[in-house]
Amino acid sequence: MSRALGIGLGWLRGGRLSIPVCCLGAMAGYTIYCLVADQWISSRRYQTVEKRRRQRESTTTAGKHGSNANMDIDASTDKDSAVVQYASLEIGGRFVNPFAGWRDKTLLDFVWWLATRKSGNGLSSGELELERNLPLAKPYFELLDTLTGDQHPRRLRQTQSHATVDEYVEYPAIADLNKGNTITATWFGQSTCFVQLEGLNILTDPIFKQRTVFSWLGPERLRPTPCQLADLPHPDIVLVSHNHFDHLDIDVVRDLGNTVTWYVPLGLRDWFVRRGVYKVVEMDWWQECEHVVEDRSFKIISTPTQHWSGRNGFDSNCSLWSSFLVKGANLSVFHCGDTGYCPAFSEVGRKYGPVSLAILPIGSYEPRWYMCHQHINPEDAVLIHRDLGARNSIGVHWGTFMMSDEHYMAPPRDLLQACVKHGLEDSEFIAPKLGKTMLYRAK
């Protein structure tokens, strides 16, 4: 890349060619460089994926032909081989997906999708329909504060309205809840959730702004956020699955700064450091960290997903993408982020399951030919729910920013059909109302 640009600038300095011709030459050189580099990375990726697959097959075969006296050792060996097969993979300074089913999308694919994509997503010009189909709930602030032990006197709100209390009339009395065996999850749109796990306050893939990029640029929210970040109890940790604009809001980074611990994938810490945020733990897939709050210890585990990263055209896949599992003494929460369906989820379930609550994306999945490798559809989400051995799941990443072709209300409808197809109970996997605080307790 630098050589192509250098030749173009050299020609310009020597006065050999005009500015437009030199710029055109530099752009052509850069394009050729990118195409050749992408082809080389793709070839190396395929070779590595095949090598890992053969290594795991040989390990599994050797285990089957060995002694069966100790089945626990064989099971442990198989889990370890899965970790090796689905370890993160970096080639030529770029992270790539180590899954045989992954396919890179080309610029031509993107242009063809834009040229043929459906418009509108079923949205009407009236706000009443959106309010009816995507109603907002008020978070159960009293419950959130009690489980945190946090009264936040600076907040303007003092009490819940009667309408809000009615929303949670079926919940048990707050005084009867023990935060040591309780999970709450409140969805704010896209993959942003405020989760309380045994008293640990977790914020996931935070974005609270009206548009994804700037106030004037990027897809706009269909519905406003049910509340602002300042209304919530202060998070202890923030989980960031990847650096796309709709999963990492720079305004939230500035607001929280070093008052929380950020858990991010490999390669993303430098982005935070450049913005003055240093309390950042960078994690590789399958890496485990301990997070201690007062006298309680939690395990943070980074687990694989099938996706990609980038905030502009020059940093594509320079940082990793990841899901996270947070385990307390009695309960656990899985935050997925964006992903296509891949075999790593069954390995996560085997190694760390069952999971108490999984937060899984169910939107941005049409057209399938273009989206299937990077975004699961609701049926894929149900499969991941089963792979993880999840007791409960909530569907997120829908009804917020329209960046795909399905009808804006298709995700919850398709999720319901998938749950019926796979025999899930009504409350086992739901698409929650925006802002409603969901409550789960250890059984």
Residue, then its C-alpha position, 0 to 999 in steps of 0.5 A: m500500500s505504502r509503495a503504491l502511494g509512494i510511486g504516485l507521489g514520486w511521479l507527482r513530485g517529479g512533474r512527470l504526470s498530472i495530479p489526477v493521473c497520479c492519484l488514479g495511479a495510487m488508487a489503482g495500486y492500492t486496490i490491487y494491493c488490497l485484492v492480492a492481500d485479501q486473496w493471500i489471507s483467504s488462502r492462508r486461512y483455508q490452509t490453517v482451518e484445514k490443518r486444525r480440523r485434521q489435528r482435531e480428527s487425529t486427536t479424537t481418533a487417538g483418544k478412541h483407540g486408547s484406553n477407555a479406563n478414564m473417560d473423564i480424561d478423554a472428554s477433557t482432551d476433546k474439549d482442549s482440542a476444540v479450543v485449539q481448533y476454534a482459537s482466534l486466528e490472525i494472518g497478515g495483521r488481520f483477524v480472520n474467522p477460523f470456521a470452515g463455513w465462513r465466506d468473505k463478502t466482496l465489494l461486488d457482493f456489497v454493491w449487488w446487495l445495495a442495488t437489489r435490496k428491498s426498501g422500507n422494511g415495512l415501516s409506515s410514515g406514522e408514529l402511531e404504528l411504531e408506538r403500538n408495535l414497539p411500545l416502551a416500558k420504564p425500567y424497574f428502577e426500584l428493583l435495580d437500585t435495591l439489587t445494587g444497593d445504589q440510590h443515586p440521589r443525583r437522579l431527577r426521578q424519585t419514585q416509579s409511576h403507577a403505570t410502571v409499577d403495574e408493568y411489574v405487578e406479577y414480580p415477587a416483592i423486592a424484599d423477598l429477593n436475594k441478589g445472590n441468586t437473581i439476574t435482571a436484564t433490561w434491553f435498551g435497543q440493538s445489543t445494549c442491555f443493563v444486566q445484574l448478575e448476583g449484584l454485579n452491574i453489567l452493561t453490554d455493547p453500549i449505544f444510547k444515541q439516536r443515530t449510530v455514527f454521529s447525530w446527523l449520520g448513520p441509521e436512526r432509531l425507530r424508537p427512543t431509548p427508554c431511559q438514559l445511561a445516567d438514569l441507571p445504577h452505575p455499571d461495574i463492567v462493560l462488555v464490548s463484543h466488537n467495535h462496530f458503531d452500533h455496538l460501541d458508542i464513543d459518547v458512552v466511552r467518554d461518559l464512563g471512562n475509567t470509572v468502570t472496567w471495560y472487557v474487550p476483544l484483542g486489538l481494541r484496547d489501543w482504541f480506548v487508550r487513545r481516548g484516555v481510557y486505560k481501565v481496559v482488559e483485552m481478552d483472547w478467545w477462551q481466555e478467563c479473567e477474575h473480576v472481584v466486587e467487594d467480597r464477590s468473585f466473578k469469572i469473565i470468559s471470552t468465547p468465539t463468534q463468527h463476525w468481523s470488525g472495523r469502524n472505517g475502511f482502513d481498520s477492517n479486522c484489525s481487532l477481534w470480535s467476541s462473545f462473553l460469558v460471565k459466571g457468578a457463584n450460582l448463575s451465569v450470563f452469556h452476551c453474544g454480540d453479532t455472529g453467524y451460526c458456527p460450531a463454536f457455540s456447541e463447544v462453549g456449551r460443552k465446556y461452560g454450560p449450562v447457561s442461566l441467561a443468554i442474550l442473543p441477536i435475532g435481527s439483521y438477517e435478510p437477505r440470507w445470501y448476504m447476511c448468513h455468515q455474519h448475522i444469525n436469524p431467529e432459528d439460528a438463535v434458537l439453535i445457539h440457545r440449545d447449544l449453550g444449554a441456556r435455561n432462558s434467552i432474550g432476543v436483541h439486535w432488532g427493532t432499533f437500527m434498520m440495516s438489513d432487509e427484513h420487515y422490522m417486526a419479522p424477528p419476534r414473529d420468526l422467533l416465535q415460529a422457531c421456538v414452536k418448531h424446536g419445542l421450546e416453552d413460551s417463556e424460555f426464549i422471548a423477544p422483550k419489550l424495550g426498557k422492560t426489566m426481566l427477572y430471573r432467579a436460580k431454580 
